[in-house]
Amino acid sequence: MEDPEDEFEWISEEDLRAATDDELVEQVMTLQKHVHTLQNDLDELRELVYLLLDLQTGLVEEFHPELHALLEELETEGASGDVIDFDTEPE
């Protein structure tokens, strides 16, 4: 469970404009911490996605050998970029 202290606190533009330099530095440091946490979370999610894709590939190869060629074709097409399109339904 996420620690309530780790929750990002949004500050109004008015409050930011009225903030002292020290308060602004504190806000920037807090924001950097949250960005770093989000980057780590994204890296973990990316690893999980690739693990799930590997598991899916293994299951397809084991239980549906006729789909192996199709998977290789899709992997070859996907190798050109690191973007995974989750909205497109498999054929």
MOPAC internal coordinates of N, CA, C and O (Angstrom, degrees):
PM7 1SCF
backbone

  N    0.0000 0     0.00 0     0.00 0    0    0    0
  C    1.4490 1     0.00 0     0.00 0    1    0    0
  C    1.5262 1   109.09 1     0.00 0    2    1    0
  O    1.2310 1   121.17 1   -37.58 1    3    2    1
  N    1.2991 1   115.38 1   142.42 1    3    2    1
  C    1.4630 1   120.40 1  -177.27 1    5    3    2
  C    1.5249 1   110.46 1   -74.18 1    6    5    3
  O    1.2310 1   121.26 1   -41.98 1    7    6    5
  N    1.2984 1   115.19 1   138.02 1    7    6    5
  C    1.4607 1   121.95 1   178.74 1    9    7    6
  C    1.5276 1   108.79 1   -72.36 1   10    9    7
  O    1.2310 1   119.57 1   -50.32 1   11   10    9
  N    1.3482 1   118.43 1   129.68 1   11   10    9
  C    1.4765 1   120.08 1   179.75 1   13   11   10
  C    1.5244 1   113.05 1   -56.89 1   14   13   11
  O    1.2310 1   120.36 1   152.51 1   15   14   13
  N    1.3281 1   116.92 1   -27.49 1   15   14   13
  C    1.4608 1   119.57 1   177.71 1   17   15   14
  C    1.5236 1   111.67 1   -68.13 1   18   17   15
  O    1.2310 1   120.46 1   155.57 1   19   18   17
  N    1.3430 1   116.73 1   -24.43 1   19   18   17
  C    1.4573 1   120.99 1  -178.57 1   21   19   18
  C    1.5263 1   112.60 1   -82.21 1   22   21   19
  O    1.2310 1   119.95 1   170.75 1   23   22   21
  N    1.3357 1   117.71 1    -9.25 1   23   22   21
  C    1.4501 1   120.34 1   179.75 1   25   23   22
  C    1.5151 1   110.13 1   -68.17 1   26   25   23
  O    1.2310 1   121.35 1   -44.65 1   27   26   25
  N    1.3261 1   115.01 1   135.35 1   27   26   25
  C    1.4576 1   119.62 1   179.40 1   29   27   26
  C    1.5207 1   109.17 1   -74.88 1   30   29   27
  O    1.2310 1   120.97 1   -45.31 1   31   30   29
  N    1.3032 1   115.76 1   134.69 1   31   30   29
  C    1.4570 1   121.60 1  -179.01 1   33   31   30
  C    1.5301 1   108.48 1  -104.95 1   34   33   31
  O    1.2310 1   120.73 1   -66.36 1   35   34   33
  N    1.3315 1   116.20 1   113.64 1   35   34   33
  C    1.4539 1   120.46 1   179.26 1   37   35   34
  C    1.5236 1   109.88 1   -72.55 1   38   37   35
  O    1.2310 1   121.32 1   -40.73 1   39   38   37
  N    1.3252 1   115.08 1   139.27 1   39   38   37
  C    1.4594 1   121.49 1  -179.31 1   41   39   38
  C    1.5217 1   107.97 1  -121.44 1   42   41   39
  O    1.2310 1   120.99 1   -41.45 1   43   42   41
  N    1.3119 1   115.72 1   138.55 1   43   42   41
  C    1.4621 1   120.03 1  -178.14 1   45   43   42
  C    1.5289 1   110.18 1   -68.47 1   46   45   43
  O    1.2310 1   121.55 1   -22.90 1   47   46   45
  N    1.3244 1   114.64 1   157.10 1   47   46   45
  C    1.4627 1   120.27 1   177.53 1   49   47   46
  C    1.5281 1   110.46 1   -60.18 1   50   49   47
  O    1.2310 1   121.08 1   142.27 1   51   50   49
  N    1.3017 1   115.54 1   -37.73 1   51   50   49
  C    1.4695 1   120.28 1   179.45 1   53   51   50
  C    1.5330 1   110.78 1   -61.61 1   54   53   51
  O    1.2310 1   120.68 1   135.48 1   55   54   53
  N    1.3337 1   116.31 1   -44.52 1   55   54   53
  C    1.4674 1   120.00 1   179.16 1   57   55   54
  C    1.5289 1   111.21 1   -65.90 1   58   57   55
  O    1.2310 1   120.59 1   142.95 1   59   58   57
  N    1.3345 1   116.48 1   -37.05 1   59   58   57
  C    1.4679 1   119.33 1   178.21 1   61   59   58
  C    1.5237 1   111.28 1   -65.24 1   62   61   59
  O    1.2310 1   120.73 1   139.33 1   63   62   61
  N    1.3098 1   116.21 1   -40.67 1   63   62   61
  C    1.4693 1   119.63 1   179.85 1   65   63   62
  C    1.5341 1   111.57 1   -66.71 1   66   65   63
  O    1.2310 1   120.54 1   149.09 1   67   66   65
  N    1.3283 1   116.58 1   -30.91 1   67   66   65
  C    1.4609 1   120.94 1  -178.82 1   69   67   66
  C    1.5318 1   112.65 1   -88.29 1   70   69   67
  O    1.2310 1   120.41 1   173.88 1   71   70   69
  N    1.3377 1   116.81 1    -6.12 1   71   70   69
  C    1.4666 1   120.45 1  -175.28 1   73   71   70
  C    1.5266 1   111.47 1   -73.08 1   74   73   71
  O    1.2310 1   121.46 1   -28.12 1   75   74   73
  N    1.3161 1   114.81 1   151.88 1   75   74   73
  C    1.4676 1   120.55 1   175.14 1   77   75   74
  C    1.5208 1   108.91 1   -78.77 1   78   77   75
  O    1.2310 1   121.01 1   -11.90 1   79   78   77
  N    1.3206 1   115.67 1   168.10 1   79   78   77
  C    1.4633 1   119.95 1   178.28 1   81   79   78
  C    1.5248 1   111.19 1   -58.50 1   82   81   79
  O    1.2310 1   120.38 1   137.67 1   83   82   81
  N    1.3174 1   116.88 1   -42.33 1   83   82   81
  C    1.4628 1   120.50 1   179.71 1   85   83   82
  C    1.5276 1   111.54 1   -62.54 1   86   85   83
  O    1.2310 1   120.57 1   140.12 1   87   86   85
  N    1.3202 1   116.52 1   -39.88 1   87   86   85
  C    1.4667 1   120.05 1   178.62 1   89   87   86
  C    1.5238 1   111.01 1   -66.90 1   90   89   87
  O    1.2310 1   120.73 1   141.74 1   91   90   89
  N    1.3315 1   116.20 1   -38.26 1   91   90   89
  C    1.4623 1   119.72 1   178.00 1   93   91   90
  C    1.5243 1   111.19 1   -66.09 1   94   93   91
  O    1.2310 1   120.58 1   138.24 1   95   94   93
  N    1.3263 1   116.49 1   -41.76 1   95   94   93
  C    1.4634 1   120.26 1   177.41 1   97   95   94
  C    1.5233 1   109.70 1   -60.87 1   98   97   95
  O    1.2310 1   120.43 1   137.35 1   99   98   97
  N    1.3162 1   116.78 1   -42.65 1   99   98   97
  C    1.4678 1   120.95 1   178.71 1  101   99   98
  C    1.5307 1   110.64 1   -61.37 1  102  101   99
  O    1.2310 1   120.51 1   138.21 1  103  102  101
  N    1.3260 1   116.62 1   -41.79 1  103  102  101
  C    1.4617 1   120.52 1   179.03 1  105  103  102
  C    1.5293 1   111.37 1   -64.95 1  106  105  103
  O    1.2310 1   120.40 1   138.54 1  107  106  105
  N    1.3145 1   116.84 1   -41.46 1  107  106  105
  C    1.4636 1   120.70 1   178.70 1  109  107  106
  C    1.5261 1   110.14 1   -63.86 1  110  109  107
  O    1.2310 1   120.27 1   136.92 1  111  110  109
  N    1.3238 1   117.10 1   -43.08 1  111  110  109
  C    1.4658 1   120.69 1   179.24 1  113  111  110
  C    1.5364 1   110.74 1   -62.63 1  114  113  111
  O    1.2310 1   120.71 1   138.77 1  115  114  113
  N    1.3282 1   116.25 1   -41.23 1  115  114  113
  C    1.4650 1   120.58 1   177.97 1  117  115  114
  C    1.5193 1   110.21 1   -64.28 1  118  117  115
  O    1.2310 1   120.59 1   136.82 1  119  118  117
  N    1.3207 1   116.48 1   -43.18 1  119  118  117
  C    1.4559 1   120.88 1   179.06 1  121  119  118
  C    1.5225 1   110.91 1   -62.61 1  122  121  119
  O    1.2310 1   120.07 1   137.59 1  123  122  121
  N    1.3288 1   117.47 1   -42.41 1  123  122  121
  C    1.4621 1   120.97 1   177.93 1  125  123  122
  C    1.5270 1   110.85 1   -61.24 1  126  125  123
  O    1.2310 1   120.49 1   140.37 1  127  126  125
  N    1.3140 1   116.66 1   -39.63 1  127  126  125
  C    1.4648 1   120.66 1   178.60 1  129  127  126
  C    1.5261 1   110.13 1   -61.92 1  130  129  127
  O    1.2310 1   120.57 1   136.51 1  131  130  129
  N    1.3295 1   116.51 1   -43.49 1  131  130  129
  C    1.4600 1   120.26 1   179.95 1  133  131  130
  C    1.5274 1   111.49 1   -67.19 1  134  133  131
  O    1.2310 1   120.13 1   140.67 1  135  134  133
  N    1.3081 1   117.35 1   -39.33 1  135  134  133
  C    1.4626 1   120.51 1   177.59 1  137  135  134
  C    1.5257 1   109.78 1   -62.91 1  138  137  135
  O    1.2310 1   120.45 1   137.16 1  139  138  137
  N    1.3185 1   116.75 1   -42.84 1  139  138  137
  C    1.4632 1   121.07 1   178.55 1  141  139  138
  C    1.5370 1   110.49 1   -61.25 1  142  141  139
  O    1.2310 1   120.68 1   136.70 1  143  142  141
  N    1.3325 1   116.31 1   -43.30 1  143  142  141
  C    1.4637 1   120.64 1   178.07 1  145  143  142
  C    1.5229 1   110.58 1   -62.52 1  146  145  143
  O    1.2310 1   120.38 1   136.87 1  147  146  145
  N    1.3261 1   116.88 1   -43.13 1  147  146  145
  C    1.4641 1   120.57 1   178.57 1  149  147  146
  C    1.5226 1   111.63 1   -64.00 1  150  149  147
  O    1.2310 1   120.16 1   141.66 1  151  150  149
  N    1.3308 1   117.31 1   -38.34 1  151  150  149
  C    1.4614 1   120.47 1   176.95 1  153  151  150
  C    1.5203 1   110.69 1   -62.82 1  154  153  151
  O    1.2310 1   120.43 1   136.91 1  155  154  153
  N    1.3196 1   116.78 1   -43.09 1  155  154  153
  C    1.4648 1   120.18 1   177.89 1  157  155  154
  C    1.5244 1   111.18 1   -63.44 1  158  157  155
  O    1.2310 1   120.67 1   136.94 1  159  158  157
  N    1.3341 1   116.32 1   -43.06 1  159  158  157
  C    1.4638 1   120.28 1   178.00 1  161  159  158
  C    1.5221 1   110.72 1   -62.08 1  162  161  159
  O    1.2310 1   120.28 1   138.42 1  163  162  161
  N    1.3146 1   117.07 1   -41.58 1  163  162  161
  C    1.4569 1   121.33 1   178.89 1  165  163  162
  C    1.5229 1   110.99 1   -63.95 1  166  165  163
  O    1.2310 1   120.08 1   138.14 1  167  166  165
  N    1.3226 1   117.45 1   -41.86 1  167  166  165
  C    1.4652 1   120.84 1   177.05 1  169  167  166
  C    1.5260 1   111.05 1   -61.03 1  170  169  167
  O    1.2310 1   120.39 1   137.64 1  171  170  169
  N    1.3335 1   116.86 1   -42.36 1  171  170  169
  C    1.4658 1   120.51 1   178.12 1  173  171  170
  C    1.5236 1   110.85 1   -64.12 1  174  173  171
  O    1.2310 1   120.39 1   137.32 1  175  174  173
  N    1.3292 1   116.86 1   -42.68 1  175  174  173
  C    1.4603 1   120.53 1   178.34 1  177  175  174
  C    1.5257 1   111.15 1   -63.31 1  178  177  175
  O    1.2310 1   120.52 1   139.06 1  179  178  177
  N    1.3276 1   116.62 1   -40.94 1  179  178  177
  C    1.4583 1   120.76 1   178.73 1  181  179  178
  C    1.5325 1   110.03 1   -61.08 1  182  181  179
  O    1.2310 1   120.48 1   135.81 1  183  182  181
  N    1.3386 1   116.69 1   -44.19 1  183  182  181
  C    1.4639 1   120.49 1   178.00 1  185  183  182
  C    1.5253 1   110.85 1   -61.49 1  186  185  183
  O    1.2310 1   120.28 1   139.09 1  187  186  185
  N    1.3332 1   117.07 1   -40.91 1  187  186  185
  C    1.4610 1   120.35 1   178.69 1  189  187  186
  C    1.5248 1   111.61 1   -65.50 1  190  189  187
  O    1.2310 1   120.39 1   140.26 1  191  190  189
  N    1.3253 1   116.85 1   -39.74 1  191  190  189
  C    1.4632 1   120.28 1   178.52 1  193  191  190
  C    1.5220 1   110.07 1   -61.57 1  194  193  191
  O    1.2310 1   120.24 1   133.85 1  195  194  193
  N    1.3324 1   117.15 1   -46.15 1  195  194  193
  C    1.4571 1   119.55 1   179.76 1  197  195  194
  C    1.5264 1   111.35 1   -66.90 1  198  197  195
  O    1.2310 1   119.88 1   145.55 1  199  198  197
  N    1.3272 1   117.83 1   -34.45 1  199  198  197
  C    1.4575 1   120.65 1   175.60 1  201  199  198
  C    1.5213 1   110.16 1   -63.73 1  202  201  199
  O    1.2310 1   120.69 1   134.62 1  203  202  201
  N    1.3384 1   116.29 1   -45.38 1  203  202  201
  C    1.4617 1   119.83 1   178.07 1  205  203  202
  C    1.5246 1   111.66 1   -63.54 1  206  205  203
  O    1.2310 1   120.28 1   140.56 1  207  206  205
  N    1.3187 1   117.06 1   -39.44 1  207  206  205
  C    1.4643 1   119.76 1   177.33 1  209  207  206
  C    1.5251 1   110.83 1   -64.36 1  210  209  207
  O    1.2310 1   120.41 1   139.77 1  211  210  209
  N    1.3399 1   116.81 1   -40.23 1  211  210  209
  C    1.4625 1   120.35 1   176.61 1  213  211  210
  C    1.5255 1   111.01 1   -63.52 1  214  213  211
  O    1.2310 1   120.51 1   137.87 1  215  214  213
  N    1.3313 1   116.63 1   -42.13 1  215  214  213
  C    1.4647 1   120.26 1   177.66 1  217  215  214
  C    1.5218 1   110.82 1   -63.27 1  218  217  215
  O    1.2310 1   120.72 1   137.09 1  219  218  217
  N    1.3225 1   116.22 1   -42.91 1  219  218  217
  C    1.4563 1   120.58 1   179.11 1  221  219  218
  C    1.5221 1   110.11 1   -61.77 1  222  221  219
  O    1.2310 1   120.88 1   135.74 1  223  222  221
  N    1.3173 1   115.93 1   -44.26 1  223  222  221
  C    1.4601 1   120.26 1   179.02 1  225  223  222
  C    1.5199 1   109.97 1   -60.79 1  226  225  223
  O    1.2310 1   120.38 1   135.59 1  227  226  225
  N    1.3266 1   116.88 1   -44.41 1  227  226  225
  C    1.4621 1   120.57 1   179.09 1  229  227  226
  C    1.5086 1   112.15 1   -62.18 1  230  229  227
  O    1.2310 1   120.09 1   137.94 1  231  230  229
  N    1.3268 1   117.44 1   -42.06 1  231  230  229
  C    1.4603 1   120.74 1   178.55 1  233  231  230
  C    1.5172 1   111.26 1   -65.58 1  234  233  231
  O    1.2310 1   120.69 1   138.03 1  235  234  233
  N    1.3218 1   116.29 1   -41.97 1  235  234  233
  C    1.4636 1   119.76 1   179.79 1  237  235  234
  C    1.5214 1   110.08 1   -64.68 1  238  237  235
  O    1.2310 1   120.42 1   136.91 1  239  238  237
  N    1.3341 1   116.81 1   -43.09 1  239  238  237
  C    1.4606 1   119.61 1   179.75 1  241  239  238
  C    1.5224 1   111.08 1   -64.34 1  242  241  239
  O    1.2310 1   120.43 1   142.71 1  243  242  241
  N    1.3334 1   116.78 1   -37.29 1  243  242  241
  C    1.4607 1   120.32 1  -177.77 1  245  243  242
  C    1.5200 1   112.06 1   -74.74 1  246  245  243
  O    1.2310 1   120.44 1   135.60 1  247  246  245
  N    1.3306 1   116.76 1   -44.40 1  247  246  245
  C    1.4538 1   120.05 1  -172.43 1  249  247  246
  C    1.5260 1   114.27 1   -99.98 1  250  249  247
  O    1.2310 1   119.98 1   163.55 1  251  250  249
  N    1.3088 1   117.65 1   -16.45 1  251  250  249
  C    1.4630 1   121.02 1  -178.94 1  253  251  250
  C    1.5303 1   109.54 1  -138.22 1  254  253  251
  O    1.2310 1   120.02 1  -108.38 1  255  254  253
  N    1.3189 1   117.56 1    71.62 1  255  254  253
  C    1.4740 1   119.55 1  -175.95 1  257  255  254
  C    1.5285 1   113.64 1   -58.38 1  258  257  255
  O    1.2310 1   119.96 1   153.34 1  259  258  257
  N    1.3298 1   117.68 1   -26.66 1  259  258  257
  C    1.4660 1   119.75 1  -178.98 1  261  259  258
  C    1.5265 1   112.21 1   -68.18 1  262  261  259
  O    1.2310 1   119.89 1   163.93 1  263  262  261
  N    1.3265 1   117.82 1   -16.07 1  263  262  261
  C    1.4603 1   120.80 1   179.20 1  265  263  262
  C    1.5286 1   113.14 1   -90.61 1  266  265  263
  O    1.2310 1   120.32 1   176.92 1  267  266  265
  N    1.3189 1   116.99 1    -3.08 1  267  266  265
  C    1.4658 1   120.72 1  -177.06 1  269  267  266
  C    1.5333 1   111.50 1   -58.52 1  270  269  267
  O    1.2310 1   120.22 1   135.44 1  271  270  269
  N    1.3208 1   117.18 1   -44.56 1  271  270  269
  C    1.4681 1   120.62 1  -179.60 1  273  271  270
  C    1.5313 1   110.60 1   -62.73 1  274  273  271
  O    1.2310 1   120.46 1   140.19 1  275  274  273
  N    1.3139 1   116.73 1   -39.81 1  275  274  273
  C    1.4637 1   120.42 1   178.76 1  277  275  274
  C    1.5252 1   110.78 1   -63.99 1  278  277  275
  O    1.2310 1   120.14 1   138.34 1  279  278  277
  N    1.3243 1   117.33 1   -41.66 1  279  278  277
  C    1.4656 1   120.87 1   177.71 1  281  279  278
  C    1.5209 1   111.42 1   -61.92 1  282  281  279
  O    1.2310 1   120.47 1   136.95 1  283  282  281
  N    1.3221 1   116.71 1   -43.05 1  283  282  281
  C    1.4653 1   119.69 1   178.88 1  285  283  282
  C    1.5191 1   110.51 1   -61.50 1  286  285  283
  O    1.2310 1   120.71 1   139.31 1  287  286  285
  N    1.3291 1   116.24 1   -40.69 1  287  286  285
  C    1.4641 1   120.34 1   178.72 1  289  287  286
  C    1.5275 1   110.54 1   -63.17 1  290  289  287
  O    1.2310 1   120.30 1   136.05 1  291  290  289
  N    1.3243 1   117.03 1   -43.95 1  291  290  289
  C    1.4627 1   121.04 1   179.30 1  293  291  290
  C    1.5198 1   111.33 1   -65.44 1  294  293  291
  O    1.2310 1   119.93 1   140.55 1  295  294  293
  N    1.3317 1   117.74 1   -39.45 1  295  294  293
  C    1.4583 1   121.07 1   178.15 1  297  295  294
  C    1.5204 1   110.55 1   -64.58 1  298  297  295
  O    1.2310 1   120.10 1   141.43 1  299  298  297
  N    1.3256 1   117.42 1   -38.57 1  299  298  297
  C    1.4583 1   121.48 1   178.90 1  301  299  298
  C    1.5250 1   110.00 1   -64.79 1  302  301  299
  O    1.2310 1   120.40 1   136.22 1  303  302  301
  N    1.3244 1   116.83 1   -43.78 1  303  302  301
  C    1.4646 1   120.27 1   177.69 1  305  303  302
  C    1.5179 1   110.69 1   -64.82 1  306  305  303
  O    1.2310 1   119.54 1   140.86 1  307  306  305
  N    1.3279 1   118.49 1   -39.14 1  307  306  305
  C    1.4540 1   123.28 1  -178.55 1  309  307  306
  C    1.5104 1   113.25 1   -74.83 1  310  309  307
  O    1.2310 1   119.70 1   163.18 1  311  310  309
  N    1.3301 1   118.17 1   -16.82 1  311  310  309
  C    1.4655 1   121.41 1  -177.49 1  313  311  310
  C    1.5230 1   111.94 1   -69.91 1  314  313  311
  O    1.2310 1   119.80 1   162.69 1  315  314  313
  N    1.3328 1   117.99 1   -17.31 1  315  314  313
  C    1.4591 1   120.12 1  -177.90 1  317  315  314
  C    1.5225 1   112.59 1   -72.59 1  318  317  315
  O    1.2310 1   119.96 1   161.26 1  319  318  317
  N    1.3334 1   117.68 1   -18.74 1  319  318  317
  C    1.4608 1   120.85 1   179.09 1  321  319  318
  C    1.5079 1   110.45 1  -151.58 1  322  321  319
  O    1.2310 1   120.63 1   -18.20 1  323  322  321
  N    1.3199 1   116.41 1   161.80 1  323  322  321
  C    1.4569 1   120.76 1  -178.59 1  325  323  322
  C    1.5254 1   112.65 1   -91.54 1  326  325  323
  O    1.2310 1   120.14 1  -173.97 1  327  326  325
  N    1.3344 1   117.34 1     6.03 1  327  326  325
  C    1.4508 1   120.50 1  -176.46 1  329  327  326
  C    1.5233 1   109.45 1   -83.96 1  330  329  327
  O    1.2310 1   120.84 1   -50.56 1  331  330  329
  N    1.3180 1   116.01 1   129.44 1  331  330  329
  C    1.4547 1   121.54 1   177.70 1  333  331  330
  C    1.5207 1   106.85 1  -106.87 1  334  333  331
  O    1.2310 1   120.56 1   -55.97 1  335  334  333
  N    1.3350 1   116.53 1   124.03 1  335  334  333
  C    1.4572 1   121.50 1  -178.97 1  337  335  334
  C    1.5218 1   108.70 1   -94.54 1  338  337  335
  O    1.2310 1   120.59 1   -75.90 1  339  338  337
  N    1.3465 1   116.48 1   104.10 1  339  338  337
  C    1.4510 1   120.79 1  -178.06 1  341  339  338
  C    1.5260 1   111.86 1   -84.41 1  342  341  339
  O    1.2310 1   120.00 1   169.80 1  343  342  341
  N    1.3297 1   117.60 1   -10.20 1  343  342  341
  C    1.4591 1   120.57 1  -176.88 1  345  343  342
  C    1.5187 1   112.74 1   -85.52 1  346  345  343
  O    1.2310 1   119.94 1   158.21 1  347  346  345
  N    1.3217 1   117.71 1   -21.79 1  347  346  345
  C    1.4505 1   121.48 1  -177.37 1  349  347  346
  C    1.5191 1   109.57 1   -83.47 1  350  349  347
  O    1.2310 1   121.12 1   -52.98 1  351  350  349
  N    1.3182 1   115.46 1   127.02 1  351  350  349
  C    1.4611 1   120.38 1   178.52 1  353  351  350
  C    1.5290 1   109.18 1   -76.23 1  354  353  351
  O    1.2310 1   120.04 1   -39.08 1  355  354  353
  N    1.3445 1   117.53 1   140.92 1  355  354  353
  C    1.4634 1   119.69 1   176.75 1  357  355  354
  C    1.5195 1   109.90 1   -65.84 1  358  357  355
  O    1.2310 1   121.00 1   -31.99 1  359  358  357
  N    1.3104 1   115.70 1   148.01 1  359  358  357
  C    1.4649 1   120.14 1  -179.13 1  361  359  358
  C    1.5068 1   110.84 1   -78.24 1  362  361  359
  O    1.2310 1   120.10 1   180.00 1  363  362  361

